[in-house]
Amino acid sequence: MSMRFLITGGLGFIGSNFIRYLLNKNKDARVTILDKISQGANLDNLQGIDDENYIFIKGDICDSKSIKSLIENVDAVINFAAETHVDRSIADPWPFFKSNVEGALTLLEVIRNSNKSIRFIQIGTDESYGEIKEGSFIENNMLKPSSPYSASKASADMFCIAYHNTYDLDVTVTRCTNNFGPFQFLEKFIPKVIVRAYLDLKVPIYGSGSNIRDWIYVNDHCEAICKVLEKGRAGHIYNIASGNELENIKVAENILRLMNKPKSLIEFVEDRPGHDLRYSLDSSKIRSELGWKPKYKFQEAMEETVNWYLSNEHWWKKLLDEKNIHQTPWKLHQ
Ligand SMILES: NC(=O)c1ccc[n+]([C@@H]2O[C@H](COP(=O)([O-])OP(=O)(O)OC[C@H]3O[C@@H](n4cnc5c(N)ncnc54)[C@H](O)[C@@H]3O)[C@@H](O)[C@H]2O)c1
């Protein structure tokens, strides 16, 4: 029998890429998407996916009544749903607590009370570990989140592991580094650099641009999630990383070079509070245990990504008009 999925947050960047990846790999998969249509959501992210392959339901993961009916007919729940913009979490943490903590807990509670055997994958982030000056975090390192966003994500991970330990739920947590690729919301670093450079607007970089992030192409992340879904152990956490550690300034300069735009577009702006200097994950566990490794080379994937935004102007122009992107709460980068 084909597997039936509830994919929460499926209208967002990674969720929509995951649905496309999953349906390409497994044409028989049956997908129900639940999304509240919050900031990062976009129905146009499902473009190119045959609408016979999924059902979309607008709803909130905090609404236990709807979740209860939705999980009646699913084998697995993959929780991508979250408020995800760190700057927004600094301006107002409550929506982050609500969706990221209460939402995850609601899903766990409904599954526990259903007495069904449902596989639950929680999509977590490297930001939960906090910054690391040297070396890389392994899965059982202490969590030291710095922002309200990462605190909410760390908290959800802990509920997930607790639900496995206490109620024996079939729950696995993934923690991935920074993703890039098509369909990423324009508030995020890489699409922001591409679109602003295209429009010849200043490209804002926090502080001196020396913060280091480890970048992974979104399809590599999607493949890792599939491996975890198939073979990941319940009650376990899997770090996912490609090992492309780069300073933000280097990433921005690379994009400007690919677009033939001048470096003078870069504008250093006041750093955000609690800005972690470096994230780094050791992903040996998923590589050795589940046989995953990244397929995409950073530079090729970055070129593909830049080209995607340049040839999909209709996608991002509509967002600029509809979502007031330049009005991000922490800084106005006009
Ligand atoms: N983008 C990254 O680099 C990255 C890295 C590691 C982990 N993650 C995690 O991956 C997941 C997806 O991230 P993304 O970058 O695609 O974010 P995104 O903001 O593009 O998408 C999140 C989606 O969740 C939906 N959502 C938010 N609250 C909801 C709620 N209460 N009920 C239902 N839907 C809700 C939003 O409408 C949106 O469509 C998040 O959990 C994030 O923490 C992201």
The ligand as a Gaussian input file, in Angstrom:
#p B3LYP/6-31G(d) Opt

LIG

0 1
 N       15.459000      27.347000       6.199000
 C       16.466000      26.789000       6.844000
 O       17.631000      27.065000       6.533000
 C       16.198000      25.763000       7.923000
 C       17.300000      25.064000       8.470000
 C       17.050000      24.079000       9.438000
 C       15.750000      23.834000       9.848000
 N       14.716000      24.543000       9.347000
 C       13.352000      24.215000       9.802000
 O       12.654000      23.697000       8.678000
 C       11.263000      24.022000       8.772000
 C       10.824000      24.718000       7.497000
 O       11.596000      25.907000       7.322000
 P       11.399000      26.859000       6.062000
 O       12.676000      27.546000       5.842000
 O       10.742000      26.089000       4.979000
 O       10.363000      27.916000       6.659000
 P        9.187000      28.719000       5.956000
 O        8.956000      29.898000       6.840000
 O        9.476000      28.936000       4.519000
 O        7.946000      27.727000       6.061000
 C        7.281000      27.442000       7.263000
 C        5.833000      27.114000       6.924000
 O        5.147000      26.759000       8.143000
 C        3.849000      27.353000       8.089000
 N        3.355000      27.515000       9.478000
 C        3.862000      28.341000      10.440000
 N        3.156000      28.199000      11.574000
 C        2.175000      27.278000      11.317000
 C        1.141000      26.718000      12.093000
 N        0.952000      27.088000      13.368000
 N        0.324000      25.792000      11.534000
 C        0.497000      25.412000      10.232000
 N        1.463000      25.926000       9.431000
 C        2.304000      26.846000       9.985000
 C        4.043000      28.671000       7.389000
 O        2.816000      29.167000       6.869000
 C        5.054000      28.284000       6.297000
 O        4.407000      27.847000       5.130000
 C       11.123000      24.885000      10.022000
 O       10.687000      24.072000      11.064000
 C       12.532000      25.396000      10.281000
 O       12.737000      25.642000      11.652000
 C       14.914000      25.502000       8.384000

